[in-house]
């Protein structure tokens, strides 16, 4: 007489269990569910200390973002308009996001320096070989050509003072800017004096 002991029965059941329950493991093959597309929004780069921004996608607010916090919105596949507006140094960043089904896309508004183009009067070229500019004392004396425009990248957000000297280090002109937004361009004429 052949009898099964309890340990043998348990062993046989453990061997058969995966086969008996295979149809219950995981989703059935035809029930695949795709995730909705999602757009994440944040900030990156050297933004002003404590800078934050409001973020919208297709006009719908998704909250406040900064360099360490992103927000997201589940969207439909297609093209979406993302707007990020910083609060400390008011600057608006626009972006068009094209997303496909199941895609997660991240847009981080990138802080950029302001560009200041200094345009000397043509009379300087007759009198001096170079002009020197001192911007807030941070850049020291920067040599610029007296006969053509010169562009310098500077940090945005605060008023800046520009002092222009001839090659004999005589102050020829001073000017100030007000507030410069991120990624902005500004031009300044340097009149002959």
Secondary structure, DSSP 4 states (H G I P E B T S, - for coil): -----HHHHHHHHHHHHHHHTGGGSS--TT---PPPEEEEEEEESSPPTT--EEEEETTEEEEEE-SS--EEEEE-SEEEEEEEEESSS--EEEEEEEE-TT-EEEEEEEP--EEEEEEE-THHHHH-S-EEEEETTTS-EEEE-TTS-EEEEE-SSS-EEEEEE-TT--EEEEEEE----TT-EEEEEE---
